[in-house]
Amino acid sequence: MSTHDISAKIQAAAGFIAESTSVVVFTGAGVSTESGIPDFRSAGGIWSRFDPDDFTIQKYLSSEKTRRRQWQILVEEGLFRDIQPNTAHLAIAELEKLGKLDCVITQNIDNLHQKAGNSDERIYELHGNMQWATCLDCRARFPMESIREMLKNGEKIPVCRRCGGMLKPDVVFFGESLPMKTIEAAAYHSQNADVFIVVGSSLLVHPASYMPGYAKSAGSRLVIVNLSETPYDTYADVLLPYSAGHAMSGIVDEVKNLVQIEKRDSVR
């Protein structure tokens, strides 16, 4: 794709956003990789170092050995602990500051949208958040940092400080249902978006991948920023097979220019 083509597509996407009152951004692993987090299935990703069978909900619940191993991984690996948001995350947060963002729907579990500055209430995490642990009995939530301290102090398998129940990382394991309320809320916002932007997702994992279809069926403009092809490419109003950070920062810079022009024209 030539520089001219990229610029034209960025301008088109920015134009949609500038005219919009409800932008929904849907993010996948392709956003997080630019912060140094390998895709789970790629070389260097978590599944190249650990057995996915150890991350099934059935094995976690039934095997003390599996629970001990998982908590050990969290301490030794420090998953996502020191990872910082990249330019794509910051650009998405800027859309909220500009008053254009309705919400972020994300498949990622790394907490980077919050770190970048998006409001918690505008983020729908379809697969959970690795920065928290939840008690499976009383549903209390604890910051993962406090769990790490328990483990460093000698606990092999941490338990809930409120009721003594079993704790679990607040992410969706294999064999576990996605949080229905979150899915329903994400579907609602998708159906009511006037611009829907996919960033860094191949859109192959269901039911998350249904969201752009809901948006497009309801009349939304569809923008796809992803290096590889997706099943929705032919439905996209703007298709940018480019890096998430470059594309999103370019789009948001152009949105700022359009908003400033609109403000100048309104006071004349």
C-alpha positions as CSV (number, residue, x, y, z in Angstrom):
1,M,0.0,0.0,0.0
2,S,1.5,3.4,-1.0
3,T,1.9,6.3,1.4
4,H,-0.8,8.2,-0.6
5,D,-3.3,5.3,-0.2
6,I,-2.6,5.0,3.5
7,S,-3.1,8.8,3.9
8,A,-6.4,8.7,2.0
9,K,-7.7,5.8,4.1
10,I,-6.7,7.5,7.3
11,Q,-8.4,10.7,6.3
12,A,-11.6,8.8,5.4
13,A,-11.6,7.0,8.7
14,A,-11.0,10.3,10.5
15,G,-13.9,11.9,8.6
16,F,-16.3,9.2,9.8
17,I,-15.2,9.7,13.4
18,A,-15.4,13.5,13.2
19,E,-19.0,13.2,12.1
20,S,-19.8,10.6,14.6
21,T,-21.5,10.7,18.0
22,S,-20.9,7.1,19.0
23,V,-17.6,5.3,18.1
24,V,-17.0,1.8,19.3
25,V,-13.4,0.4,19.2
26,F,-12.9,-3.4,19.2
27,T,-9.3,-4.5,20.0
28,G,-7.5,-7.8,19.8
29,A,-4.0,-9.2,20.3
30,G,-2.6,-7.1,17.4
31,V,-2.8,-4.1,19.6
32,S,-1.0,-5.7,22.5
33,T,1.8,-7.2,20.4
34,E,3.1,-3.6,19.8
35,S,3.6,-3.3,23.5
36,G,5.8,-6.4,23.5
37,I,3.2,-9.0,24.4
38,P,3.5,-12.0,22.1
39,D,0.3,-13.4,20.6
40,F,-0.6,-16.4,22.8
41,R,-0.2,-18.7,19.9
42,S,2.9,-17.2,18.3
43,A,6.6,-18.1,18.9
44,G,7.4,-16.9,22.3
45,G,3.7,-16.7,23.3
46,I,2.4,-18.4,26.4
47,W,1.3,-21.5,24.6
48,S,4.8,-22.2,23.3
49,R,6.0,-22.4,27.0
50,F,3.0,-23.9,28.8
51,D,0.5,-26.6,28.1
52,P,-2.9,-25.1,27.2
53,D,-4.5,-28.1,28.9
54,D,-3.3,-26.7,32.2
55,F,-5.6,-23.7,31.6
56,T,-8.9,-25.4,31.4
57,I,-11.5,-24.5,34.0
58,Q,-12.2,-28.2,34.7
59,K,-8.5,-29.0,35.5
60,Y,-8.1,-25.8,37.6
61,L,-11.1,-26.7,39.7
62,S,-10.2,-30.4,40.1
63,S,-6.5,-30.4,40.5
64,E,-4.6,-28.8,43.4
65,K,-1.3,-29.4,41.4
66,T,-2.7,-27.4,38.5
67,R,-3.7,-24.5,40.7
68,R,-0.3,-24.5,42.4
69,R,1.4,-24.5,39.0
70,Q,-0.7,-21.6,37.7
71,W,-0.1,-19.4,40.6
72,Q,3.6,-20.2,40.3
73,I,3.5,-19.1,36.7
74,L,2.0,-15.8,37.7
75,V,4.8,-15.1,40.1
76,E,7.6,-16.3,38.0
77,E,6.4,-14.8,34.7
78,G,4.9,-11.6,36.1
79,L,2.4,-11.7,33.2
80,F,1.8,-8.1,31.8
81,R,3.2,-6.6,35.0
82,D,5.6,-4.1,33.5
83,I,4.1,-3.8,30.1
84,Q,3.1,-0.2,29.0
85,P,0.5,1.1,26.5
86,N,1.7,1.8,23.0
87,T,0.6,4.5,20.6
88,A,-2.5,2.6,19.5
89,H,-3.7,2.4,23.1
90,L,-3.0,6.1,23.7
91,A,-4.8,7.1,20.4
92,I,-7.9,5.1,21.5
93,A,-7.8,6.9,24.9
94,E,-7.5,10.2,23.1
95,L,-10.8,9.4,21.3
96,E,-12.4,9.4,24.7
97,K,-10.9,12.7,25.6
98,L,-12.3,14.1,22.3
99,G,-15.8,13.0,23.3
100,K,-16.1,10.6,20.4
101,L,-15.7,7.2,22.1
102,D,-18.7,5.3,23.3
103,C,-16.7,2.3,24.5
104,V,-13.9,-0.1,24.0
105,I,-14.6,-3.8,23.5
106,T,-11.5,-5.9,24.0
107,Q,-10.4,-9.5,23.7
108,N,-7.2,-8.6,25.6
109,I,-6.6,-9.3,29.3
110,D,-3.6,-7.0,29.9
111,N,-5.2,-3.9,31.4
112,L,-3.4,-1.6,28.9
113,H,-6.5,0.4,27.9
114,Q,-6.9,1.4,31.5
115,K,-3.2,2.3,31.8
116,A,-3.5,4.4,28.6
117,G,-6.3,6.5,30.2
118,N,-9.6,4.9,29.1
119,S,-12.3,4.9,31.8
120,D,-13.1,1.6,33.4
121,E,-16.8,2.1,32.7
122,R,-16.2,2.4,29.0
123,I,-14.2,-0.9,28.7
124,Y,-15.8,-4.2,28.1
125,E,-13.3,-7.0,28.6
126,L,-14.7,-10.1,26.9
127,H,-11.9,-12.4,28.3
128,G,-11.3,-10.8,31.7
129,N,-8.4,-8.9,33.2
130,M,-5.2,-10.5,34.4
131,Q,-4.6,-7.8,37.0
132,W,-7.4,-9.2,39.2
133,A,-8.3,-12.4,41.0
134,T,-11.8,-13.4,41.9
135,C,-13.1,-15.7,44.7
136,L,-15.3,-18.4,43.1
137,D,-17.4,-18.5,46.3
138,C,-18.2,-15.0,47.4
139,R,-17.1,-13.2,44.1
140,A,-14.8,-10.8,45.9
141,R,-12.1,-9.3,43.7
142,F,-8.5,-8.7,44.7
143,P,-5.6,-6.9,42.9
144,M,-3.2,-9.4,41.5
145,E,-0.3,-7.6,43.2
146,S,-1.8,-8.5,46.6
147,I,-1.9,-12.2,45.4
148,R,1.7,-12.0,44.3
149,E,2.6,-10.8,47.8
150,M,0.8,-13.8,49.4
151,L,2.7,-16.2,47.1
152,K,6.1,-14.5,47.8
153,N,5.3,-14.9,51.5
154,G,5.1,-18.6,51.2
155,E,1.5,-19.4,50.2
156,K,1.4,-22.0,47.5
157,I,-2.3,-21.6,46.6
158,P,-3.8,-18.3,47.8
159,V,-7.3,-18.3,49.2
160,C,-9.9,-15.6,49.7
161,R,-9.2,-13.4,52.6
162,R,-13.0,-12.8,53.1
163,C,-14.4,-16.3,53.1
164,G,-11.5,-18.8,52.5
165,G,-12.8,-19.7,49.1
166,M,-10.9,-20.7,46.0
167,L,-9.3,-17.8,44.1
168,K,-8.9,-17.7,40.3
169,P,-7.3,-15.3,37.9
170,D,-10.1,-13.1,36.6
171,V,-9.7,-14.3,33.1
172,V,-11.7,-16.7,31.0
173,F,-10.2,-20.2,31.0
174,F,-10.7,-22.8,28.2
175,G,-14.0,-24.5,28.8
176,E,-15.4,-21.5,30.7
177,S,-18.2,-19.4,29.4
178,L,-17.6,-15.7,28.6
179,P,-19.3,-13.2,31.0
180,M,-22.8,-13.0,29.6
181,K,-23.5,-9.5,30.9
182,T,-20.4,-8.2,29.3
183,I,-21.2,-9.9,26.0
184,E,-24.7,-8.5,26.0
185,A,-23.5,-5.0,26.8
186,A,-20.9,-5.2,24.0
187,A,-23.5,-6.4,21.6
188,Y,-25.8,-3.5,22.6
189,H,-23.1,-0.9,22.1
190,S,-22.1,-2.5,18.8
191,Q,-25.6,-2.3,17.5
192,N,-25.9,1.4,18.4
193,A,-22.5,2.6,17.1
194,D,-22.3,4.9,14.1
195,V,-18.6,4.0,13.6
196,F,-17.1,0.7,14.6
197,I,-13.3,0.3,14.5
198,V,-11.6,-3.1,14.6
199,V,-8.0,-2.8,15.7
200,G,-5.6,-5.7,15.8
201,S,-8.1,-8.6,15.6
202,S,-8.4,-11.4,13.0
203,L,-12.1,-11.7,14.0
204,L,-11.9,-15.5,14.1
205,V,-12.9,-16.1,17.8
206,H,-16.7,-16.4,18.5
207,P,-18.8,-14.8,19.9
208,A,-16.5,-11.8,20.1
209,S,-16.1,-11.7,16.3
210,Y,-19.9,-11.2,15.9
211,M,-19.6,-7.6,17.1
212,P,-18.6,-5.9,13.8
213,G,-21.4,-7.9,12.1
214,Y,-23.9,-6.5,14.6
215,A,-22.6,-3.0,14.0
216,K,-22.6,-3.2,10.2
217,S,-26.1,-4.7,10.1
218,A,-27.3,-1.8,12.1
219,G,-25.9,0.7,9.6
220,S,-22.5,1.5,11.2
221,R,-19.4,2.5,9.3
222,L,-16.9,-0.2,9.6
223,V,-13.1,0.5,9.8
224,I,-10.7,-2.4,10.1
225,V,-7.1,-1.9,11.1
226,N,-5.3,-5.3,11.0
227,L,-2.1,-6.6,9.4
228,S,-3.8,-9.9,8.3
229,E,-7.0,-10.6,6.5
230,T,-10.3,-10.9,8.4
231,P,-13.7,-12.4,7.4
232,Y,-15.2,-8.9,7.5
233,D,-12.7,-7.2,5.1
234,T,-15.2,-7.1,2.2
235,Y,-17.7,-5.3,4.4
236,A,-15.3,-2.6,5.6
237,D,-15.8,1.0,4.6
238,V,-12.1,1.6,5.3
239,L,-9.6,-1.3,5.4
240,L,-6.1,-0.5,6.7
241,P,-3.8,-3.6,6.7
242,Y,-1.2,-1.7,8.7
243,S,0.2,-1.5,12.2
244,A,-2.2,-0.6,14.9
245,G,-0.1,2.2,16.4
246,H,0.7,3.9,13.1
247,A,-2.8,3.7,11.8
248,M,-4.6,4.8,15.0
249,S,-2.3,7.6,15.8
250,G,-2.6,8.9,12.3
251,I,-6.4,8.7,12.4
252,V,-6.7,10.4,15.7
253,D,-4.3,13.2,14.7
254,E,-6.5,13.8,11.6
255,V,-9.6,13.8,13.8
256,K,-8.1,16.5,16.0
257,N,-7.4,18.6,12.9
258,L,-11.0,18.2,11.7
259,V,-12.4,19.0,15.1
260,Q,-10.3,22.2,15.3
261,I,-11.5,23.2,11.8
262,E,-15.1,22.6,12.8
263,K,-14.6,24.8,15.9
264,R,-13.1,27.6,13.9
265,D,-15.9,27.5,11.4
266,S,-18.5,27.5,14.1
267,V,-17.3,30.8,15.6
268,R,-17.1,32.7,12.3
